[in-house]
Amino acid sequence: MAKAAKTAIKTKDARAAAEAKNYTKVIKAVRSPKTGAYTFKEQILHKDKIKDFLAQK
């Protein structure tokens, strides 16, 4: 039954599913200047903007 529901969701809005493939979750480790500990910045970005996000300080 799960496969039938999953298939119905995919075929229901194929254009939105195709557009969703252009987005990626990006996780960047950022070091704190005070403590030296790492924190993580997470964002969901369009595939064209990933390099800009990773280049930021």
C-alpha positions in Angstrom: 0.0 0.0 0.0 2.8 2.4 0.7 4.1 2.1 -2.9 0.7 3.0 -4.3 0.5 6.2 -2.2 4.0 7.2 -3.0 3.3 6.8 -6.7 0.2 8.8 -6.4 2.1 11.7 -4.8 4.7 11.7 -7.6 2.2 11.7 -10.5 -0.1 14.2 -8.8 2.2 17.2 -9.4 5.1 16.2 -11.6 6.2 19.7 -12.3 6.6 20.5 -8.6 8.6 17.3 -8.1 10.9 18.1 -11.0 11.5 21.6 -9.6 12.2 20.2 -6.1 15.2 18.2 -7.6 16.9 21.6 -8.2 17.2 22.2 -4.4 19.8 20.8 -2.1 20.3 20.9 1.7 23.7 22.4 2.4 25.5 22.0 5.8 28.5 24.2 6.6 30.8 23.8 9.6 31.6 27.3 11.2 34.2 27.7 13.9 33.5 30.1 16.8 36.2 32.7 17.2 35.7 32.8 21.0 35.5 29.1 22.0 36.9 27.3 18.9 33.9 25.0 18.9 32.2 24.2 15.6 28.6 25.0 14.9 26.7 24.0 11.8 24.8 26.3 9.4 22.1 24.5 7.4 20.1 25.9 4.5 18.1 24.6 1.6 19.3 26.3 -1.5 18.9 26.2 -5.2 21.7 24.3 -6.9 23.0 27.5 -8.6 23.6 29.3 -5.2 25.6 26.6 -3.4 29.1 27.9 -4.2 28.1 31.4 -3.0 26.9 30.0 0.3 30.0 28.0 0.9 32.2 31.0 0.0 30.7 33.1 2.7 32.6 33.6 6.0 
